[in-house]
Amino acid sequence: MIINKTYPFFSFVYKAKKIVKENGFQDKITIIRGKIEEVTLPVEKVDIIISEWMGYFLLYESMLDSVLFARDKWLAEDGVMLPDRAVMFLAGIEDEQYKADKISFWDDVYGISMKSIKDWALLEPIVDIVEGRQINTDAAAILDIDLKTVQLSDLEFTAEYKLKAKRTDKIHGFVSWFDVYFSKGQIPFRITTSKAFFPKH
């Protein structure tokens, strides 16, 4: 059997419309399909923008530029962004095993020296899980974004930070995670990509 993926059944818009209808909200919710930079809304301004724009390392391959476009074009002056804040953190880690598997590996690849590849390997960002016991410094917040006011130019940033070692150990690299905050609702809450740190700030 050949499935045509262009058939409406496989569209998120189709599913969203079906869910709206099944719950009796078709006279209250309008689904509009398209890029936010290209669509036309049936209203002049909106009260809330809810988005899941976060990428790797918070900003890498994120959709924040589209969210800011929507904010500047459609959000009312007293409107709400959800999430409304994002904070990126950095800490040092010990990972001898990863260094051996991914870096030192190039010293002898089945009898062939490929040390020149190590330069590339050291530059490659990794998306992975780090055990809490591997983190051997405290944490530093390196970027704090207010979604209501941030500009694209603010996202090309440098940050000064200090990390204090928590034990005598080697630091093989740095790990980053981020938190996003929903502080404008009835019950403010935070979503974090880390279980190891719950910084107070």
Secondary structure, 3 states (H helix, E strand, C coil): CCCCCCCHHHCHHHHHHHHHHHCCCCCCCCCCCCCCCCCCCCCCCEEEEECCCCEECECECCCHHHHHHHHHHHEEEEEEEECCEEEEEEEEECCHHHHHHHHHHHHCECCECCHHHHHHHHHCCCCCCCCHHHECECCEEEEEEECCCCCHHHHCCCCCCCCCECCCCCCCEEEEEEEEEECCCCCCEEEECCCCCCCCC
